[in-house]
Amino acid sequence: MKNYFSSDFKLGVLGGGQLGKMLLSETQKYDIYTVILDSSKNAPCAQICNEFHLGDLMNYEDVYNFGKRVDVLTIEIEHVNVEALEALEKEGLKVYPSSKTLRIIQNKGVQKQFFIDNNIPTANFKRFDSTSEIKETTFPFVWKSTQFGYDGNGVKMIKSSKDLESLPNIECITEELIPFKNELAVIVARNSDGEVKTYPVVEMEFHPEANQVEYVICPARIDEKIVQKAQQVALQVANSFKHIGLLAVELFQTQNDEIIVNEVAPRTHNSGHHTIETSYTSQFEQHLRAVLNLPLGNTENKVAGIMVNLVGEEGYSGDVVYENIEEIMQIDGVTPHIYGKRQTRPFRKMGHVTIVNTDLNEARKTAEIVKKTIRVITK
């Protein structure tokens, strides 16, 4: 095994946001020298990594030259220059996830076709070069931009032809609207030795307007048969990609208890933030173990938990203030995580709070109190 610890080994990470910041807590625990590339000098990772470089993640030269500095390259965001990764792989650099996986996942149309080609259950869809080509007569349906969507951006419920008028005229897909009981997620970890582990299935509750996750509930309040089915589908997806690292698989549980894949993220994910407090091995430590081909850690829960996203309140833009944070810190089992973004704006992810309790119902009640108490506003 390569000596990663207290050595000259360098782990490169494309992206310096909150996911990178939480990964750094694990690389620091193991004393693994970590190098970050991000386009903002004020990125959450900028002051706490071993080495920081400014650069555009979508620029070939910036990504390629950064890759030449490190021994293993990984990501904390999938919007990166794939051509540069392909060139680095040809020169022998280990890149996880692979450029092949990222090329598929970066485009939702290609991603959906990959599911179809690999017999992975998913909603029916159509692909369009531009929104203006859509001539749907059956409403409602879901519109998604094929690229650069995140945190609810690039996704819209279309109830009438009038809803199409406000959308950008870009490459997109339309999806059949699935009546579902639950939105679920499973995180799968896989290393290059082929060791695979899944985390417990989580249940996600979304904000109706922002289309962002408000609550992640672990374990999901579903039947054991559904748990097994969800984990099997997630494993099928990870194996189809031959993925190395962490893969978050977002799922729908339909009204007749089928499990279908919504979409995937080839990295640490919002649905796994609770693992820092609830799990024997956090998703961030597990990602590190997977991309370095170390033995995977125990994914079982130590305790039940709920994760609440902290997002900027509507009507506030500017220097951030976390109003009433002291009040929630007085509650047993409550742990806030602040991402290090000085500027807030409506619905921007600014942090999260994890609530743990041996009784999941009690944790859910506390989560509601937390959500109503803390506010992300401005001075």
C-alpha positions in Angstrom: 0.0 0.0 0.0 1.2 3.5 -0.8 2.1 5.6 2.2 -0.5 8.4 2.2 0.0 9.4 5.8 2.5 12.1 6.9 4.3 11.7 3.6 4.9 13.5 0.3 1.7 12.1 -1.2 -0.7 14.7 -2.5 -4.4 14.3 -2.9 -6.0 16.8 -5.3 -9.6 17.9 -5.1 -11.4 19.8 -7.8 -13.7 22.2 -6.0 -13.3 24.0 -2.7 -16.9 24.3 -1.4 -18.5 22.9 1.7 -18.1 19.3 0.6 -14.4 19.9 0.2 -14.3 21.6 3.6 -15.9 18.6 5.3 -13.6 16.2 3.4 -10.6 18.2 4.8 -11.6 17.4 8.3 -10.9 13.7 7.4 -7.7 14.4 5.5 -6.4 16.4 8.4 -7.4 13.5 10.8 -5.1 11.2 8.8 -2.5 13.9 8.0 -3.0 13.5 4.2 -1.6 16.5 2.3 -4.5 17.9 0.3 -4.4 20.4 -2.6 -7.6 22.3 -3.7 -8.5 24.0 -7.0 -11.4 26.5 -6.9 -12.3 29.6 -8.8 -12.9 31.7 -5.7 -10.2 32.9 -3.3 -12.9 33.0 -0.6 -13.9 29.3 -1.1 -14.6 27.5 2.2 -11.5 25.4 1.7 -9.1 28.2 0.8 -7.6 28.9 4.2 -7.6 25.3 5.7 -6.2 23.0 3.0 -2.4 22.4 2.7 -2.2 24.0 -0.7 -4.8 26.2 -2.6 -4.8 27.1 -6.3 -7.2 29.5 -8.1 -8.6 28.2 -11.4 -11.6 27.6 -13.5 -12.9 24.0 -13.0 -14.3 24.0 -16.5 -11.1 25.3 -18.1 -8.9 22.6 -19.7 -5.5 24.2 -18.9 -6.4 25.0 -15.3 -7.6 21.4 -14.6 -4.8 19.7 -16.5 -2.0 21.7 -14.9 -3.5 21.2 -11.5 -3.7 17.4 -12.1 0.0 17.4 -12.8 0.7 18.6 -9.3 -1.0 15.7 -7.5 -0.8 11.9 -7.1 -4.6 11.1 -7.0 -7.3 13.4 -8.2 -10.9 13.5 -7.0 -13.8 16.0 -7.0 -16.3 17.6 -4.8 -18.4 18.9 -7.7 -19.1 17.2 -11.0 -19.0 20.3 -13.2 -15.3 19.9 -14.2 -13.4 19.7 -17.5 -13.7 16.1 -18.6 -11.2 16.4 -21.5 -8.5 17.5 -19.1 -9.2 14.4 -16.9 -9.1 12.1 -19.9 -5.6 13.5 -20.8 -4.4 13.1 -17.2 -5.7 9.5 -17.1 -3.9 8.6 -20.3 -0.7 9.9 -18.7 -1.3 7.5 -15.7 -2.9 9.8 -13.1 -5.6 8.0 -11.0 -8.8 10.1 -11.3 -11.8 9.1 -9.2 -14.6 9.2 -10.3 -13.3 8.4 -13.8 -13.7 10.8 -16.7 -15.9 8.2 -18.4 -18.3 8.3 -15.4 -18.3 12.1 -15.2 -19.0 12.4 -19.0 -22.2 10.4 -18.5 -23.3 12.0 -15.3 -22.7 15.6 -16.4 -25.4 15.5 -19.0 -28.8 14.4 -17.6 -29.9 13.2 -21.1 -26.9 10.9 -21.4 -27.3 9.9 -17.8 -30.9 8.8 -18.4 -30.0 6.9 -21.5 -27.3 5.1 -19.5 -30.0 3.9 -17.1 -32.1 2.6 -20.0 -29.2 0.9 -21.6 -28.2 -0.8 -18.3 -31.8 -1.9 -17.4 -31.9 0.5 -14.5 -35.5 1.4 -13.6 -36.1 5.1 -14.3 -38.9 7.5 -15.4 -39.7 7.7 -19.1 -38.1 10.7 -20.7 -37.5 12.6 -24.0 -34.5 14.6 -25.0 -34.5 18.0 -26.8 -31.8 20.2 -28.3 -33.7 23.2 -27.0 -36.8 24.0 -24.9 -38.6 25.5 -28.0 -38.8 22.0 -29.5 -41.0 20.7 -26.7 -44.6 20.1 -28.0 -46.0 18.2 -25.1 -49.7 17.9 -24.8 -49.8 15.8 -21.7 -49.4 17.8 -18.5 -48.0 17.9 -16.0 -44.4 16.8 -16.6 -40.9 17.6 -15.3 -38.5 19.8 -17.3 -34.7 19.5 -16.6 -31.8 21.3 -18.1 -29.3 18.6 -19.2 -26.3 20.5 -17.8 -25.2 22.6 -14.8 -28.3 22.1 -12.7 -27.8 22.1 -8.9 -29.7 22.6 -5.7 -33.1 22.8 -7.4 -31.9 25.0 -10.2 -32.5 23.7 -13.7 -35.6 21.7 -12.7 -39.2 22.8 -13.2 -42.7 21.3 -12.9 -44.6 22.1 -16.1 -48.3 22.2 -15.6 -49.3 24.1 -18.8 -47.7 25.4 -22.0 -47.5 28.8 -20.3 -44.9 27.4 -17.8 -42.6 26.7 -20.8 -42.4 30.3 -21.8 -40.3 31.3 -18.7 -37.7 28.6 -19.3 -34.3 29.2 -21.0 -34.1 27.8 -24.5 -31.4 25.2 -23.9 -30.7 21.5 -24.2 -33.1 19.7 -21.9 -35.1 16.6 -21.1 -38.7 16.1 -20.1 -39.7 13.4 -17.7 -42.9 11.6 -16.9 -44.2 12.8 -13.6 -44.0 9.9 -11.1 -46.6 9.8 -8.4 -44.4 8.7 -5.5 -44.8 7.8 -1.8 -41.3 8.8 -0.8 -38.1 10.3 -2.2 -35.2 8.2 -1.0 -31.5 8.1 -1.4 -28.7 5.5 -1.0 -25.0 6.2 -0.8 -22.8 3.5 -2.2 -19.0 3.3 -1.5 -16.7 1.3 -3.8 -12.9 1.1 -3.9 -10.7 -0.2 -6.7 -10.3 -3.6 -5.1 -14.1 -4.0 -5.7 -15.1 -3.7 -2.0 -18.6 -2.2 -1.9 -20.7 -0.9 1.0 -24.1 0.8 1.1 -25.3 3.3 3.8 -28.8 3.0 5.3 -31.6 4.3 3.1 -32.6 7.8 3.9 -35.9 9.6 3.3 -35.8 13.2 1.9 -38.4 15.9 2.4 -38.1 18.8 -0.1 -39.0 22.5 0.0 -42.0 22.8 -2.4 -40.8 26.1 -4.1 -37.0 25.9 -4.0 -36.9 22.1 -4.9 -34.1 21.7 -2.3 -33.9 19.1 0.4 -35.2 20.5 3.7 -34.9 17.3 5.8 -33.0 14.1 5.5 -34.3 11.4 7.7 -32.2 8.4 8.6 -33.1 5.6 8.7 -36.0 6.0 6.2 -39.4 5.2 7.7 -40.1 2.4 5.1 -40.7 -1.3 5.1 -37.6 -3.6 5.2 -38.5 -5.0 1.8 -38.3 -1.5 0.3 -35.0 -0.9 2.1 -33.5 -4.0 0.4 -35.0 -3.1 -3.0 -33.6 0.4 -2.8 -30.1 -0.8 -1.8 -30.1 -3.4 -4.6 -31.0 -0.8 -7.2 -28.3 1.6 -5.9 -25.7 -1.2 -6.1 -26.8 -2.0 -9.6 -26.2 1.6 -10.6 -22.7 1.7 -8.9 -21.7 -1.5 -10.5 -22.9 -0.4 -14.0 -20.7 2.6 -13.7 -17.8 0.5 -12.3 -17.7 3.5 -10.0 -14.8 4.2 -7.5 -15.5 6.6 -4.7 -18.9 7.6 -3.4 -22.1 7.5 -5.5 -25.3 9.0 -4.2 -28.3 7.5 -5.9 -31.6 9.4 -5.6 -34.7 7.3 -5.8 -38.5 7.4 -6.0 -40.7 4.8 -4.1 -43.7 4.7 -6.4 -47.3 4.2 -5.2 -47.1 0.5 -6.0 -43.7 0.2 -4.1 -41.4 0.0 -7.2 -38.1 1.7 -6.8 -36.9 3.9 -9.7 -33.8 6.0 -10.1 -34.2 9.8 -10.3 -30.6 10.8 -10.8 -27.1 10.3 -9.3 -24.2 12.3 -8.0 -20.6 10.8 -8.1 -19.4 12.4 -4.9 -20.3 13.1 -1.3 -23.8 14.3 -1.1 -26.3 16.4 0.9 -28.2 13.1 1.8 -25.1 11.9 3.6 -24.2 14.9 5.8 -25.9 13.3 8.8 -23.3 10.5 8.8 -20.8 12.8 10.5 -22.9 12.3 13.7 -25.0 9.2 13.0 -22.6 6.8 11.4 -19.5 4.8 12.5 -17.9 6.1 9.3 -18.9 9.5 7.8 -19.4 9.7 4.1 -16.4 12.0 3.9 -14.1 9.5 5.5 -15.6 6.8 3.3 -15.0 8.8 0.1 -11.3 9.2 1.2 -11.0 5.5 1.9 -12.6 4.6 -1.4 -10.5 6.8 -3.7 -7.3 5.8 -1.9 -8.3 2.1 -2.1 -8.2 1.7 1.7 -10.5 -0.7 3.5 -14.1 0.7 3.6 -15.5 1.6 7.0 -18.6 0.5 8.9 -21.7 2.2 7.4 -24.1 1.2 10.2 -25.9 3.9 12.2 -24.8 4.5 15.8 -28.0 6.5 16.3 -31.0 7.8 14.3 -30.7 11.3 12.9 -32.3 14.1 10.9 -30.4 16.6 8.8 -31.8 20.1 8.3 -30.4 22.3 5.6 -29.6 25.9 6.5 -30.3 28.1 3.5 -30.5 31.8 3.0 -33.9 33.3 3.7 -35.9 35.0 1.0 -35.4 38.8 1.0 -31.9 38.7 2.4 -28.6 39.2 0.4 -25.3 40.2 1.9 -23.1 39.6 5.0 -24.6 36.5 6.8 -26.0 36.3 10.3 -27.2 33.1 11.9 -30.0 34.4 14.0 -30.9 32.3 17.1 -28.1 29.8 16.6 -27.4 29.9 20.4 -31.0 28.8 21.0 -30.7 25.6 19.0 -27.3 24.9 20.5 -29.0 24.6 23.9 -31.0 21.6 22.6 -29.6 18.1 23.3 -28.4 16.2 20.2 -28.2 19.3 18.0 -25.0 20.0 16.0 -24.8 23.0 13.6 -22.3 22.9 10.7 -21.5 26.3 9.2 -19.9 26.2 5.7 -17.8 29.4 5.8 -19.7 31.4 3.2 -19.6 35.1 4.2 -22.4 36.1 1.8 -25.9 34.8 1.9 -28.7 35.0 -0.7 -32.1 33.4 -1.0 -32.0 29.6 -0.9 -28.1 29.5 -0.9 -26.9 26.5 1.1 -25.0 28.1 4.0 -24.9 25.2 6.5 -26.8 22.3 8.0 -27.9 21.0 11.4 -27.9 17.4 12.5 -30.3 16.2 15.2 -29.6 12.8 16.8 -31.8 10.8 19.1 -32.4 7.2 19.9 -36.0 7.9 19.0 -36.4 9.0 15.4 -39.8 10.5 16.0 -38.3 12.7 18.8 -35.5 13.7 16.4 -38.1 14.7 13.8 -39.9 16.9 16.3 -36.7 18.6 17.3 -35.8 19.1 13.6 -39.1 21.1 13.2 -38.1 23.3 16.2 -34.6 23.9 14.7 -36.1 24.7 11.3 -38.5 27.3 12.8 -35.9 28.8 15.2 -32.7 29.5 13.3 -32.7 32.0 10.4 -30.0 32.7 7.9 -30.3 36.5 7.3 -28.1 39.6 7.0 -26.8 42.2 9.4 
